[in-house]
Amino acid sequence: MNAGTWVSPADGRDLSHAEVIAKASQSQVVLLGEQHDRADNHRWQMHVAAGLLAHRSDMVMGFEMFPARLTPVLMEWSLGGLSESEFLERSEWHEVWRFDPELYAPIFRFCRDHTIPMIGLNCRRELVSEVGKDGWDAIPESLREGLTPALPATPDYRQYLFEITGGLRPGRAAQSAQDPAFDRFVRAQQTWDRAFACRIAGIAQQPEAPLAVGIIGRGHLEFGYGTPSQLRSLDVSNITVLLPQDQLAPVIPNIADAVCLMARQPNEKLAGA
């Protein structure tokens, strides 16, 4: 199938771009996954967001890359009040995320060009580490950043996390997904899942709520685990998960609501070059 083709992982059926975007625009929340270091993933996110904007002028975009405390800076950027260098400095980009900012530049510029409000979805890294180590109940109320405790991980989600983090690789302490030695990682992952969900729910549950679009790593979204599951526990159920998909890789059943086939990465050289 050609690059740019959409596929339904539920049944393998081809979907039109117009069909996917129109249906997604009727959701409360659209979650656009990514592999953080793939520039093509971020261009795809921008193109999908542009399609959604054609249906919904009332759109807010939330970003895993930024902690919620930096939302005022993101809003100032989207209103055109900062240069790009000022934006990177004041958003603490090289401290809070550290990936090449040019990977994300197209979607940041898109938000500014269309005055789309931007919010930070993340929490402080220390909170993730503390919950992973000691559990949610050990965190003082004043340090919880307004978050609520995560819905417990299902056995299927634990198995998914175990497999994507290496499974039974040599030297690993956890010997199975249900091994208590794996609990710390699961608690940390769920802190991120819950943080993203709480921030997004805060948008989606407003009176006359705008469309909430989340820019989030795909490991928090696949199969409806992670952030989608936490959103459902917060009574946000009308969710669409869209993912980019390498063109030559098999489409995995039920990994998302729809996947878009992507051409080979643009940093690959053409034959004979």
N, C-alpha and C positions, 0 to 999 in steps of 0.2 A: 504493500500500500504506500501511497505517496506521503511525503512529509506534509504536515498540515492537516492530515486526516484525523478526525475524531472517531474514537471507538468506545462502545459501551462495554466495560469489563463484565457486566452482568450476563451478557449473551453474545458478545463478539460482534454485534451489529455496528455497521458504519453509521455515523451521525453527521449531520451537516453542521457547519460552524454556526449558522444562523439559529438552528434548533437548539444547540447547546447553550449559546449565549442568552437567547430569549428565555429559556427555561430557568437558567441560573439566576437571571435578573429578578425572578419572582421569589427568590429565597429571602430569608432573613439574613443569612450569612453565606458568603462564598469564600472558601478557603483554597488558595492557590499555592500548591506545594513547589518545592525547589530542592535542587542540590546546590548548596551555597556557592560552590566555586565554578558553576556553569553559567557563563554569560548568556548562552542561548535560553536557559531557563528564565532568566530575568527579563529578557526581551519578550519571551512568550507571556510572562505575567503582565507586562505592560500592554501587549496587544489584547489580551483577554480583558484587562481593566478598561481599555478603550472601548471594546465592544459592550461591556456592561454599562459604561457611561452613556452610550447611545440610547439605552433603555431607562437608565436611572440617573438623573442629574443629582439626586440626593444620595451621594456615596461618601463613605468614610473609609480610609485605608489604614489598617493597623499592621505594624511591622515587628516581627520577632527581634530584629536587629537592635532595637532600642528599648531600654527600660522605660517604664511609664513616667518616671520623674522627668524625662526629657521631652514629654509631649509639648510643653510650651515652645520649645525650640523648633520642633517639627511643624507646629502650626505657624510659627513666624516664617519659616521657610516656604510653606505652601502658599502663604499670602504674599510672597515676593519680597519679604523684608530682609533677606540675607543673601550675600554672594555665596557661591559654591564653597569657597575656602572658609568663609565664616560659618557656614552650615556644618562642614566637617569638623571644624574646631569646637564649636559650641555644642554639637551633638556628641562630642567625645568619641568620634568614630574609631579612632585608632586605639582607644582604650576599651570600648565596650564591644567591638565586633572584630576589627583587624583585617578582614578580607579587603582586597583591592576595591576601593570605592567605585572605580569605573565599572565594575560588574553590575552595580546597582544604580549607576547614574541615570540610565534611561527612565527607570520607573520613578525615581525621585524628581527628575525634570518633568515628567508627565504630570505628576501631582501638582507641581508648581505652575506649569503651563495652564492647567485647568482649575486651579484654586481648589483642589480636593483636600479636605482636612486629613492630616496624618496624625496617628497616635502611636505611642510606644506600647507594646504588648508585654514586654519582659519585666522581670523583677531583678533585684540585685543578685549577683552570683553567690554572695555569702549565704543568702536565704536558701538557695538550692543545696549548697553544701551542708548547711546546718540541718535541714530537713532530712537529707540523705543519711547523715550521720546519726542523728538523735531522734528523728520522727517529728511530726507536726506538733504534737502536744507539748514538746519541749520548747517551742518557740513562743516567747512572750507576745501578748496581743499587740503591743506597740511596734513590734518588728515584723508583723505579718503583711504589711503593705495593703491592708484591706482585703486580702485574699481569704477564701474559705478553704477548708480541707478538701483534698482531692477524693473523688469517688475511688474506692479501692480498685486496683488493677485486676482484671479478669485473668483466669489461667491462659486464655488465648493471647492476651496482650503480653503477659509475661513471657510466653513462648516466643512470640514475635520479637520482643526486645532481646531475648537471649540469643536468638538466631542472627539478628542483624549486628550484634556486638561480638560475634565470633564463635558462638556456641561452645563446643568443647575444645577450644584451642589449647595447646600445651601450656601448662603453668597456670591455668585459670582456676581461681578458688572455687567458684560456683560450678557444681557438677550437673546441674539441671536448672530449668527455669523456675522450679519451685524450691530450690535450695535456699535456705535463709541467707546464705552468703551473697545472694543476688538481690536481697531486699534493699540494700543501700542504693544501688543504681536505680532500681525501680522507683523508689521514693523520690530520688532526685529528678528523674525523668518526669514523673507525675507532677512535681512542683512546677516545672515549665508548662506542662499541658494545662494545669489548672490556672496558672497565671494568664496564659493566652486566652483561655476560655472566659475567665472573669472579666478581663478588659473588653473582649468582644461582646459578651452578654450585656455589659454596661451600655454599649451602643445599640445593640439589637433590641433591647427592652425599653428604650426611650419612647415616650409618646410620639406618634407619627415617625417612627424610627427610620433612619436612612438605611441603605444597603451597607452592611458591614463586610468589608473585604479584608481577609487576613493573608499576609505574605509570611509564610511559615515553612520551615524545613519539612520535607515530606515524611520523615520518620515520626513526626507528631500527628500525621494525618491518615496514613495508609490504613485501609480496611475499616475505617471508622473508629479506630482506637484513638488513644491520646486525646487531643483537643476536641474532636467531634463528640466523643463519649462524655467528656467533662461538660461540654455545652448542653448536651441533652439532659444531664443531671441538674443543670441550671434552668431547665424549662425553655431552652432554645432548641427547637427540633427541626425547623425548616432550614436545613443546611445542605449546601452543595460542595462537594470536594472534587476539584479538578487537578489533574497532574500532567506534567510533561512526560513523554514516554519515548525512549530511544526507538527509532524507526525499525531497526532490525531485531529488537528484543521481543519476546513473546509478551502479549498482554495478559497479565495475571488476573484471574477471575476475582471480581468484587474488590479490587484494590482501591477503587474510587468510583464516583458517579460517572465520570468520563475521563478518558486520557487522550492527549493530543500527540500524534506521532511527530518526532523531531528528527531533522536531518542530522548527519554526522556533525560533530563539533567543529565550529569554524576554524579552530586553530590547527586542524589536520591539513596537511599539505595535499594539493591536488597531485594526481599521478603525473610523474615527470617533472614536477616543479623543483 
